[in-house]
Amino acid sequence: MYGSQFDGSAAFSGGGFMPSQATQTPDPAFSPSKRPPRIWSLSVSVSGRVLVLVYRNRDIQALLPLTVKQISDAYVSGNEKSEFVIDGVDVSNVKLVGMVRDKAGRITDFTFVLDDGTGRIDCNKWSHEPIDTNEMEGILDGMYVCVHGRLKSFQNKTSLNVFSIRPVDDYNEIASHFIECIYVHFYNSRLRKPQGAVSTQPPATSAPNLTSGQYSSDGQKSTEEMILDFLHLPSCLLAIGNLVREGVVYSTVDDFHYKSAING
């Protein structure tokens, strides 16, 4: 019905990050262990009370397909490198697809705003060669484009330093880009996380005799306290009363301590 020339395998290649369908047979039982081995290092940084685990790929710098919303929600380190962390992965080079707005040209560079429907980001494209100028002259406001660039942060404002831009000729590419973003998000946030990871914080121990009004050291109610509050709800007391009348449970030391008659 549609005579589209859109190459799905090329669009889903993700700039070398995602497996190409032309060179790799899809495996329905996807497993991260079946992917080519890569060298990853783990680093930990603390911002306030937020613990950020970052997996750094020391082998290659992947070109990640992202949305502007993901970039806006990214964790940005406070050091001079302004490293971005998205879904626990160190991010620098990204791929975005969106509409061009507010394009402006100068002698040395071009600036524009990219709107992908999830947000907007300021973009800058330097004109070092005549080919750079010719590339940007074909880009107009209201045109959908695919851009490759490097994220940077200055004075708490995120922008994109574009090193490649081209018009979107097939609008199926817009949908495929968002599918790539979903795939990469789930791969980084769920599939690639090591199984059985153990928290470094020791388990909290609470006194067995907690009374109403007790709180943990951080001002939050403990698990036992929240359970006790839940058991004092009118609906819970009514349910316990019904169980007592049916002979399933019976009270022990007082009206707030019950024992099952079935299990003894």
C-alpha positions as CSV (number, residue, x, y, z in Angstrom):
1,M,0.0,0.0,0.0
2,Y,2.8,2.4,0.8
3,G,5.9,2.6,-1.4
4,S,8.2,3.6,1.4
5,Q,12.0,3.3,0.9
6,F,12.5,3.4,4.7
7,D,15.3,1.0,5.8
8,G,14.2,-0.4,9.1
9,S,17.5,-2.1,9.8
10,A,19.4,1.1,9.2
11,A,17.0,3.2,11.3
12,F,17.2,0.8,14.2
13,S,21.0,0.5,14.1
14,G,21.2,3.4,16.6
15,G,24.5,4.7,15.4
16,G,26.4,1.5,16.3
17,F,24.6,1.0,19.6
18,M,21.7,-1.2,18.6
19,P,22.1,-4.5,16.7
20,S,21.5,-4.3,13.0
21,Q,18.9,-6.7,11.5
22,A,20.9,-6.9,8.4
23,T,23.9,-8.5,10.1
24,Q,22.4,-10.1,13.2
25,T,19.6,-12.7,13.5
26,P,16.9,-11.6,16.0
27,D,16.7,-13.7,19.0
28,P,13.2,-13.9,20.5
29,A,14.6,-14.9,23.9
30,F,16.6,-11.7,24.3
31,S,19.3,-12.0,26.9
32,P,22.0,-9.4,27.7
33,S,24.5,-12.2,28.2
34,K,24.2,-13.0,24.4
35,R,25.3,-9.5,23.4
36,P,28.9,-8.8,22.4
37,P,31.1,-8.3,25.5
38,R,31.9,-4.8,26.5
39,I,34.1,-3.2,29.1
40,W,32.1,-1.5,31.8
41,S,33.2,0.3,34.9
42,L,31.0,1.3,37.9
43,S,31.3,4.6,39.7
44,V,29.3,6.1,42.5
45,S,28.6,9.7,43.0
46,V,26.5,11.4,45.7
47,S,24.4,14.6,45.1
48,G,22.8,15.6,48.4
49,R,21.0,12.5,49.4
50,V,20.7,11.0,45.9
51,L,23.0,8.0,45.2
52,V,23.8,7.7,41.5
53,L,25.2,4.5,40.1
54,V,26.9,5.1,36.8
55,Y,28.0,2.5,34.3
56,R,30.7,3.8,32.1
57,N,31.5,2.2,28.8
58,R,35.3,2.5,28.5
59,D,35.3,0.7,25.1
60,I,33.3,3.0,22.9
61,Q,31.2,6.2,23.1
62,A,27.8,5.1,22.0
63,L,25.4,7.3,20.1
64,L,22.2,7.0,22.2
65,P,18.8,7.8,20.8
66,L,17.0,9.9,23.3
67,T,14.1,12.3,23.8
68,V,14.4,15.9,25.1
69,K,12.4,14.8,28.2
70,Q,15.1,12.2,29.1
71,I,17.8,14.9,28.7
72,S,15.9,17.3,30.9
73,D,15.5,14.7,33.6
74,A,19.2,13.6,33.4
75,Y,21.5,13.8,36.3
76,V,24.3,16.3,35.6
77,S,27.5,16.1,37.6
78,G,28.8,19.3,39.1
79,N,32.4,18.9,37.9
80,E,33.9,20.8,35.0
81,K,33.2,18.0,32.5
82,S,29.4,18.3,33.2
83,E,28.8,14.6,32.6
84,F,25.2,13.5,32.0
85,V,23.8,10.3,33.4
86,I,20.6,8.8,32.0
87,D,19.2,5.5,33.2
88,G,22.4,4.9,35.1
89,V,24.6,5.3,32.0
90,D,27.2,8.0,31.2
91,V,25.9,9.8,28.1
92,S,27.7,12.3,25.8
93,N,26.8,11.7,22.2
94,V,23.0,11.6,21.4
95,K,20.6,11.3,18.5
96,L,17.4,13.4,18.5
97,V,14.5,13.7,16.0
98,G,12.2,16.7,16.1
99,M,11.0,19.9,14.5
100,V,13.3,23.0,13.9
101,R,12.1,26.2,15.5
102,D,13.7,29.7,15.8
103,K,16.5,29.1,13.4
104,A,19.1,31.9,13.3
105,G,22.3,32.1,11.2
106,R,25.5,34.0,11.9
107,I,29.0,34.0,10.3
108,T,30.5,31.4,12.6
109,D,27.5,29.3,13.6
110,F,23.8,28.5,13.4
111,T,21.4,28.2,16.3
112,F,18.0,26.7,16.5
113,V,15.5,25.1,18.9
114,L,14.6,21.4,18.5
115,D,11.1,20.4,19.6
116,D,10.4,16.6,19.7
117,G,7.0,16.8,21.4
118,T,8.5,15.9,24.8
119,G,10.4,19.2,25.3
120,R,12.7,21.7,23.6
121,I,16.5,22.0,23.6
122,D,18.8,24.7,22.3
123,C,21.1,23.5,19.5
124,N,24.2,25.0,18.0
125,K,26.0,24.1,14.7
126,W,29.4,25.6,14.0
127,S,30.2,26.6,10.4
128,H,33.9,25.7,10.0
129,E,33.6,24.7,6.3
130,P,31.4,25.7,3.4
131,I,29.8,22.3,3.5
132,D,28.5,23.1,7.0
133,T,26.9,26.3,5.7
134,N,25.3,24.5,2.8
135,E,24.0,21.8,5.1
136,M,22.2,24.3,7.3
137,E,20.9,26.4,4.4
138,G,18.6,23.5,3.5
139,I,17.1,23.4,7.0
140,L,14.0,25.6,7.5
141,D,11.7,26.3,10.5
142,G,9.0,23.7,10.8
143,M,11.1,21.0,9.2
144,Y,11.6,17.6,10.9
145,V,15.3,16.8,11.2
146,C,17.5,14.1,12.7
147,V,20.5,15.5,14.6
148,H,23.6,13.9,16.1
149,G,25.4,15.9,18.7
150,R,27.1,16.2,22.0
151,L,25.4,17.4,25.2
152,K,26.8,20.2,27.2
153,S,25.8,22.1,30.3
154,F,26.6,25.7,31.1
155,Q,25.2,27.7,34.0
156,N,22.6,24.9,34.7
157,K,21.3,25.1,31.1
158,T,21.6,22.1,28.8
159,S,22.2,22.5,25.1
160,L,23.3,20.4,22.2
161,N,26.4,20.9,20.1
162,V,25.3,19.5,16.7
163,F,27.9,17.9,14.4
164,S,25.4,16.3,12.0
165,I,21.9,17.3,10.8
166,R,19.7,16.1,8.0
167,P,16.0,16.4,7.0
168,V,13.6,13.6,7.8
169,D,12.4,12.3,4.4
170,D,10.2,9.5,5.7
171,Y,8.0,10.2,8.7
172,N,8.1,6.6,9.7
173,E,11.6,7.5,11.0
174,I,9.9,9.7,13.7
175,A,8.0,6.7,15.1
176,S,11.0,4.4,14.8
177,H,13.2,6.9,16.7
178,F,10.8,6.8,19.7
179,I,10.8,3.0,19.5
180,E,14.6,3.1,19.7
181,C,14.3,5.4,22.7
182,I,12.0,3.0,24.5
183,Y,14.3,0.0,23.7
184,V,17.4,1.8,24.9
185,H,15.6,3.0,28.1
186,F,14.5,-0.6,29.0
187,Y,17.9,-2.0,28.1
188,N,19.9,0.4,30.2
189,S,17.4,0.6,33.2
190,R,16.4,-3.1,33.4
191,L,18.1,-5.6,31.1
192,R,21.7,-4.6,31.7
193,K,21.5,-4.2,35.4
194,P,23.4,-7.0,37.2
195,Q,21.1,-9.6,38.7
196,G,21.1,-10.0,42.4
197,A,22.6,-6.7,43.2
198,V,22.9,-6.1,46.9
199,S,22.4,-2.8,48.6
200,T,25.4,-1.5,50.4
201,Q,23.2,-0.1,53.2
202,P,22.8,-2.5,56.2
203,P,19.2,-3.6,57.0
204,A,17.5,-1.5,59.6
205,T,16.7,-3.1,62.9
206,S,13.8,-1.9,64.9
207,A,12.8,-2.5,68.5
208,P,10.0,-5.1,68.8
209,N,7.9,-2.9,71.1
210,L,7.1,0.1,69.0
211,T,4.4,2.4,70.2
212,S,2.4,5.0,68.3
213,G,4.4,8.1,67.5
214,Q,7.8,6.5,67.1
215,Y,9.8,7.5,64.0
216,S,13.1,6.4,62.5
217,S,16.2,8.6,62.6
218,D,15.4,10.3,59.3
219,G,12.0,11.4,60.5
220,Q,10.1,8.7,58.6
221,K,7.9,6.0,60.2
222,S,9.3,2.6,60.4
223,T,7.7,-0.4,58.7
224,E,6.3,-1.7,62.0
225,E,4.8,1.6,62.8
226,M,3.1,1.8,59.4
227,I,1.7,-1.7,59.8
228,L,0.4,-0.7,63.2
229,D,-1.3,2.4,61.9
230,F,-2.9,0.3,59.1
231,L,-4.2,-2.3,61.6
232,H,-5.9,0.5,63.6
233,L,-8.0,1.6,60.6
234,P,-11.7,1.2,61.1
235,S,-12.0,-1.2,58.2
236,C,-9.4,-3.5,59.7
237,L,-11.0,-3.4,63.1
238,L,-14.3,-4.3,61.6
239,A,-12.8,-7.2,59.7
240,I,-11.1,-8.5,62.8
241,G,-14.4,-8.3,64.7
242,N,-16.1,-10.3,62.0
243,L,-13.4,-13.0,62.2
244,V,-13.8,-13.1,66.0
245,R,-17.6,-13.7,65.7
246,E,-17.0,-16.5,63.2
247,G,-14.5,-18.1,65.5
248,V,-11.6,-17.9,63.1
249,V,-9.4,-15.7,65.4
250,Y,-9.5,-14.9,69.1
251,S,-8.1,-12.1,71.3
252,T,-5.1,-12.8,73.6
253,V,-3.7,-10.2,76.0
254,D,-6.0,-7.4,74.9
255,D,-8.3,-6.2,72.1
256,F,-5.4,-5.5,69.8
257,H,-3.6,-8.9,70.0
258,Y,-5.2,-11.8,68.1
259,K,-4.3,-15.3,67.3
260,S,-5.5,-17.6,64.5
261,A,-7.8,-20.5,65.8
262,I,-7.0,-22.5,62.6
263,N,-3.2,-22.6,63.0
264,G,-3.3,-22.9,66.7
